[in-house]
Amino acid sequence: MSVAGTNKTRLTLIKSGKKRITRNTAKKRSDRNFSAADVLLTMMRKACISGVCLLVLAVIGVGCLAGYRWMTTHPYFSLQDIKISGNHRLTYGEILSLADVNLSKNSLAVNIGEVENRLSGNLWIDSATVKRQLPGKLHILIREKVPHFMVRQDDQLYYCDSRGGLIAPVAPGKFTSLPFLNIDSDAMDKAAILPEFMGKLRRRELPFDAGQIAWIDIKGGDRMEIFMDSPGLKVLLGLDNWQEQLSHLNTVWNDLKNRGEFRDVAAISTGNGRVWVEKRTPGNGSPR
């Protein structure tokens, strides 16, 4: 083979390679242009679909809002019956005022959670439950706090519960006569017996009842003093194993009554498993 022939062949191959490269480059550019157009078309299609969805949601939202406004103003859902139960101290009208509900108000327009919060914010209400019965009934269930004592704090009288917790100031309009409670600062931990003690009074497990008690004084040194107006009697109860002390008190109390000597008693003290009886001094009624 000649040198000239070889070179010619090489030139031909180089030219063919250049043509292939040019065709491949053109094809790649065409593919790139096609891909960009396809992506742009896809994005436009998605944007159109999203726009249609948003429009549909907006229409549905406006429809729901219009329907809600129609339902919350329609006379069919007006309150015709509001039942209140569980209240003893607060009147029907006071609870309606606190709840901010009234007859003819639309039942669906009443926010149950807000009504319960408004009622529970009252000092006398321990808890409140509101139930709606469509189309026009509302049931308000109240659990009131129960006062057992009156206490003095910062020159103000307060009602308090069986644990000694404050409820509300004593008001002249709705006065309830209750025993006064005083707890010494060094005997605050002994107040824990009060709920059980008051429970025994309610169950009539003691020889006297809560209505006879004028005051209760819990003192340091594990001692509780109880004064009763009607018999004019003071009971001093040791708080060490106090339930056993009450059992001894019951026994002596009933024995004094059976022997007809109870009217002469000024004070009864219990402690350490023993009971002491102090009798009145003739003439002034003081113990002797």
C-alpha positions as CSV (number, residue, x, y, z in Angstrom):
1,M,0.0,0.0,0.0
2,S,1.2,3.5,-0.9
3,V,1.7,6.3,1.5
4,A,-0.6,8.5,-0.5
5,G,-3.4,6.0,-0.4
6,T,-3.1,5.6,3.4
7,N,-3.3,9.3,4.0
8,K,-6.3,9.6,1.8
9,T,-8.1,6.9,3.8
10,R,-7.2,8.7,7.0
11,L,-8.7,12.0,5.7
12,T,-11.8,10.2,4.8
13,L,-12.2,8.7,8.3
14,I,-11.5,12.1,9.9
15,K,-14.2,13.7,7.8
16,S,-16.7,10.9,8.6
17,G,-15.9,11.4,12.3
18,K,-16.6,15.1,12.1
19,K,-19.9,14.5,10.5
20,R,-20.9,12.0,13.2
21,I,-19.9,14.5,16.0
22,T,-21.9,17.3,14.3
23,R,-25.0,15.1,14.1
24,N,-24.7,13.9,17.7
25,T,-24.3,17.5,18.9
26,A,-27.4,18.6,17.0
27,K,-29.4,15.6,18.3
28,K,-28.3,16.5,21.9
29,R,-29.4,20.1,21.4
30,S,-32.7,19.0,20.0
31,D,-33.2,16.6,23.0
32,R,-32.4,19.5,25.3
33,N,-34.9,21.8,23.6
34,F,-37.5,19.1,23.7
35,S,-36.9,18.4,27.4
36,A,-37.2,22.1,28.4
37,A,-40.4,22.5,26.5
38,D,-41.8,19.3,28.0
39,V,-40.9,20.5,31.6
40,L,-42.5,23.9,30.9
41,L,-45.6,22.3,29.6
42,T,-45.8,20.0,32.6
43,M,-45.4,23.0,35.0
44,M,-48.1,24.9,33.3
45,R,-50.4,21.9,33.4
46,K,-49.8,21.5,37.2
47,A,-50.3,25.2,37.8
48,C,-53.7,25.0,36.0
49,I,-54.7,22.0,38.0
50,S,-53.6,23.7,41.3
51,G,-55.5,26.8,40.3
52,V,-58.7,24.8,39.6
53,C,-58.3,23.0,43.0
54,L,-57.9,26.3,44.9
55,L,-60.9,27.7,43.1
56,V,-63.0,24.7,44.0
57,L,-61.8,24.9,47.7
58,A,-62.6,28.6,47.8
59,V,-66.1,27.9,46.5
60,I,-66.6,25.1,49.0
61,G,-65.3,27.4,51.8
62,V,-67.7,30.2,50.9
63,G,-70.5,27.7,50.7
64,C,-69.8,26.3,54.1
65,L,-69.5,29.7,55.6
66,A,-72.8,30.8,54.1
67,G,-74.4,27.6,55.3
68,Y,-73.0,28.1,58.8
69,R,-74.3,31.6,59.0
70,W,-77.7,30.4,57.7
71,M,-77.9,27.7,60.4
72,T,-76.7,29.9,63.2
73,T,-79.4,32.4,62.5
74,H,-82.3,30.2,61.5
75,P,-85.2,30.2,64.0
76,Y,-85.4,26.4,63.8
77,F,-82.3,26.2,66.1
78,S,-83.5,28.8,68.6
79,L,-83.2,27.7,72.3
80,Q,-86.6,26.8,73.6
81,D,-85.5,25.0,76.8
82,I,-82.5,25.6,79.1
83,K,-82.3,23.1,82.0
84,I,-80.0,23.7,84.9
85,S,-79.3,21.1,87.6
86,G,-77.0,20.7,90.5
87,N,-77.3,24.3,91.7
88,H,-78.2,25.1,95.3
89,R,-76.7,28.4,96.2
90,L,-76.8,30.1,92.8
91,T,-80.2,30.7,91.3
92,Y,-81.4,29.8,87.8
93,G,-81.1,33.4,86.7
94,E,-77.6,33.9,88.1
95,I,-76.3,30.9,86.2
96,L,-77.9,32.1,82.9
97,S,-76.3,35.4,83.4
98,L,-72.9,33.9,84.1
99,A,-73.2,31.6,81.1
100,D,-74.4,34.4,78.9
101,V,-77.2,32.3,77.3
102,N,-80.9,32.9,77.1
103,L,-84.0,31.6,75.4
104,S,-84.4,32.3,71.7
105,K,-80.6,32.4,71.3
106,N,-79.4,30.2,68.5
107,S,-78.3,26.8,69.9
108,L,-75.6,26.3,67.2
109,A,-74.2,29.8,68.0
110,V,-73.5,28.8,71.6
111,N,-69.9,28.0,72.2
112,I,-70.0,25.1,74.7
113,G,-66.4,25.5,75.8
114,E,-66.7,29.2,76.4
115,V,-69.9,28.7,78.5
116,E,-68.2,26.1,80.6
117,N,-65.2,28.3,81.2
118,R,-67.4,31.3,82.2
119,L,-69.3,29.2,84.7
120,S,-66.2,27.5,86.1
121,G,-64.7,30.9,86.8
122,N,-67.3,31.6,89.4
123,L,-66.0,31.2,93.0
124,W,-69.0,29.0,94.0
125,I,-68.8,26.6,91.0
126,D,-66.4,23.7,91.3
127,S,-67.2,22.4,87.8
128,A,-69.7,22.9,85.0
129,T,-70.8,20.7,82.1
130,V,-72.9,21.9,79.2
131,K,-74.7,19.6,76.7
132,R,-76.5,20.6,73.6
133,Q,-79.5,18.7,72.3
134,L,-80.6,19.9,68.9
135,P,-82.6,21.6,67.7
136,G,-83.3,23.8,70.7
137,K,-82.4,22.3,74.1
138,L,-79.4,23.0,76.4
139,H,-78.6,21.2,79.7
140,I,-76.2,22.9,82.2
141,L,-75.0,20.6,85.0
142,I,-73.4,22.5,87.9
143,R,-71.3,21.1,90.8
144,E,-71.1,23.8,93.5
145,K,-68.5,24.1,96.2
146,V,-70.0,23.2,99.7
147,P,-69.1,25.5,102.6
148,H,-68.5,23.9,106.0
149,F,-66.9,26.7,108.0
150,M,-66.3,30.4,108.1
151,V,-62.7,31.7,108.6
152,R,-61.3,35.2,109.2
153,Q,-58.5,36.3,107.0
154,D,-57.1,39.8,106.5
155,D,-60.1,41.3,108.5
156,Q,-62.5,39.6,106.1
157,L,-64.8,36.6,106.7
158,Y,-64.7,33.8,104.1
159,Y,-66.6,30.6,103.6
160,C,-64.3,27.6,103.3
161,D,-64.7,23.9,102.4
162,S,-64.2,20.8,104.5
163,R,-60.4,21.1,104.0
164,G,-60.2,24.7,105.1
165,G,-59.8,26.0,101.6
166,L,-61.2,29.4,100.9
167,I,-64.3,29.6,98.7
168,A,-65.7,33.2,98.7
169,P,-66.2,36.2,101.0
170,V,-69.2,36.1,103.3
171,A,-71.9,38.4,101.8
172,P,-74.9,39.7,103.7
173,G,-77.3,38.9,100.9
174,K,-76.8,35.1,101.2
175,F,-75.6,34.6,104.7
176,T,-75.2,31.0,105.9
177,S,-74.5,30.3,109.6
178,L,-71.6,28.0,109.8
179,P,-69.0,27.1,112.5
180,F,-66.0,29.4,112.8
181,L,-62.7,27.6,112.0
182,N,-59.3,28.6,113.4
183,I,-56.0,26.8,112.7
184,D,-52.8,27.8,114.5
185,S,-49.9,28.3,112.1
186,D,-47.9,25.4,113.8
187,A,-50.9,23.0,113.3
188,M,-51.7,23.5,109.6
189,D,-50.8,19.8,108.9
190,K,-53.5,18.7,111.3
191,A,-56.2,20.2,109.1
192,A,-56.1,17.1,107.0
193,I,-58.4,15.4,109.5
194,L,-61.2,17.9,108.8
195,P,-62.9,16.1,105.8
196,E,-63.1,12.8,107.6
197,F,-64.3,14.5,110.8
198,M,-67.0,16.3,108.9
199,G,-67.9,13.1,107.2
200,K,-68.5,11.4,110.5
201,L,-70.8,14.3,111.5
202,R,-72.8,13.9,108.3
203,R,-73.1,10.2,108.9
204,R,-74.2,10.9,112.5
205,E,-71.4,8.8,113.9
206,L,-70.9,11.4,116.7
207,P,-73.1,12.3,119.6
208,F,-73.6,15.8,118.2
209,D,-74.1,17.3,114.8
210,A,-72.6,20.2,112.8
211,G,-75.5,22.5,113.5
212,Q,-74.6,22.6,117.2
213,I,-70.9,23.6,116.7
214,A,-70.1,27.3,117.2
215,W,-66.4,27.1,116.5
216,I,-63.5,24.7,116.0
217,D,-60.0,25.6,117.0
218,I,-57.1,23.3,115.9
219,K,-54.1,24.1,118.1
220,G,-50.5,23.1,118.3
221,G,-49.7,20.1,120.5
222,D,-52.1,17.8,118.6
223,R,-55.3,19.2,120.1
224,M,-58.7,20.3,118.7
225,E,-61.2,22.3,120.6
226,I,-64.9,22.2,119.7
227,F,-67.4,24.5,121.3
228,M,-71.1,23.8,121.1
229,D,-73.6,26.6,121.7
230,S,-76.8,24.7,122.5
231,P,-75.4,22.6,125.4
232,G,-72.7,25.2,126.2
233,L,-70.1,22.5,126.1
234,K,-66.5,22.4,125.1
235,V,-64.9,19.2,123.7
236,L,-61.1,18.9,123.7
237,L,-60.1,16.1,121.3
238,G,-56.6,14.7,121.3
239,L,-55.5,14.3,117.6
240,D,-53.1,11.4,118.3
241,N,-55.2,8.5,117.2
242,W,-58.2,10.8,117.1
243,Q,-60.7,8.3,115.8
244,E,-60.1,6.1,118.9
245,Q,-60.5,9.2,121.1
246,L,-63.9,9.9,119.4
247,S,-65.0,6.4,120.3
248,H,-64.1,7.0,123.9
249,L,-66.0,10.3,123.7
250,N,-69.1,8.6,122.4
251,T,-69.1,6.1,125.3
252,V,-68.7,8.7,128.0
253,W,-71.2,11.1,126.4
254,N,-73.9,8.4,126.3
255,D,-73.1,7.3,129.8
256,L,-73.5,10.9,131.1
257,K,-76.9,11.2,129.3
258,N,-78.2,7.9,130.7
259,R,-77.3,8.9,134.2
260,G,-78.9,12.4,133.8
261,E,-75.6,14.2,134.5
262,F,-75.0,15.7,131.1
263,R,-76.6,19.1,131.8
264,D,-73.9,19.6,134.5
265,V,-71.0,19.0,132.2
266,A,-68.9,22.0,131.0
267,A,-66.1,20.3,129.2
268,I,-65.0,16.8,128.0
269,S,-61.4,16.1,127.2
270,T,-60.0,13.0,125.5
271,G,-56.4,11.9,125.1
272,N,-54.0,9.0,125.6
273,G,-57.0,6.6,125.8
274,R,-58.6,8.5,128.7
275,V,-61.5,10.9,129.1
276,W,-61.8,13.7,131.6
277,V,-65.1,15.4,132.5
278,E,-65.3,18.9,134.0
279,K,-68.6,19.9,135.7
280,R,-70.0,23.4,135.9
281,T,-69.6,25.6,138.9
282,P,-73.0,26.3,140.5
283,G,-74.2,29.8,139.8
284,N,-72.0,30.8,136.9
285,G,-71.8,27.7,134.8
286,S,-68.0,27.6,134.8
287,P,-66.2,24.3,135.0
288,R,-64.9,23.0,138.3
